[in-house]
Amino acid sequence: MTDTTARADASSEGGLRAQLETLTTEAFRPELAEIDRLSTLEIAHTMNAEDATVPGAVARVLPEIAAAIDRIAERMPRGGRLVYAGAGTAGRLGVLDASECPPTFNTDPAEVVGLIAGGPRALVTSVEGAEDSAELAAGDLAALALTAEDTVVGISASGRTPYAVGAVEYARRAGALTVGLSCNAGSALAAAADHGIEVVVGPELLTGSTRLKSGTAQKLVLNMISTLTMIRLGKTYGNLMVDVRASNEKLRARSRRIVALATGAGDEEIEAALTATGGEVKNAILTILGGVDAPAADRLLTDARGHLREALAAARPGSTT
């Protein structure tokens, strides 16, 4: 390494250090400087008290979260996709949320996508330098051929991670809707996005360990984004997951229970309805409550864009569903 290169690296490192020192998530807490001298139970109480503050931080930005969800839900029926992009813990949380949508809401795996800096290998091991590359994010999104109906959610606790910021910037240039989820106020990520969501959870128990409160906050918000979007898309009936995909015995048992809760029907009627509709919970409920056969239930749901309440109203004009 030449002296010039060394000086440039030192200057860059010094600039990043100065930047990190301005972030709430990186702040040092002197009152916890001797936490390692406490008993395990005392540390557990301290950590639990810290975690208890996270829902309140999320509550303060609920209007911003709801506004973003409404716009996402407008696009998905037109073929739009929901894409999460992040590095490290943030990226893993995005991949987790995306991976749980198909079994929970019967979505196609291509509808909700999780991108993590460094690719699938980064889910289990660190990929050096991946989070520092905005170009890598652009390449990952280019491979998806973004459209104006898609939404890209950049996730970064610091709000400065180049991969997340780069993803949002690329997505905006492509005409997609963008959301920036961070845990610091005035973040570059929020500024780059159409919808900035900044959940300020404060300094971490362990200085800079953003897998703690910041990770919890991100998980809560991602839960809201995917779940509320799916509710808006008609993937639920009340609080029942009527689009659940019965891919194993537990989910098959859950499917029967959901039909029972929605209809009050007996076991034989439920089994007959599920058999007639190929195991589709929503269709089975419609055949029982709407008094229609399986083909008619399928047509009604197609006309109602998958919304069971609308299909029931069409099957039983004048009734309250």
Secondary structure, DSSP 8 states (H G I E B T S, - for coil): --HHHHHHHHHHHHHHHHHHTT-GGG---GGGTTGGGS-HHHHHHHHHHHHTTHHHHHHTTHHHHHHHHHHHHHHGGGT--EEEEESHHHHHHHHHHHHTHHHHH---TTTEEEEETT-GGGGTS--TTGGG-HHHHHHHHHTTT--TT-EEEEE-SSS--HHHHHHHHHHHHTT-EEEEEESSTT-HHHHHSSEEEE----S-SSTT-TTTHHHHHHHHHHHHHHHHHHHHTT--BTTB-TT----SHHHHHHHHHHHHHHH---HHHHHHHHHHTTT-HHHHHHHHHH---HHHHHHHHHHTTT-HHHHHHHHSTT---
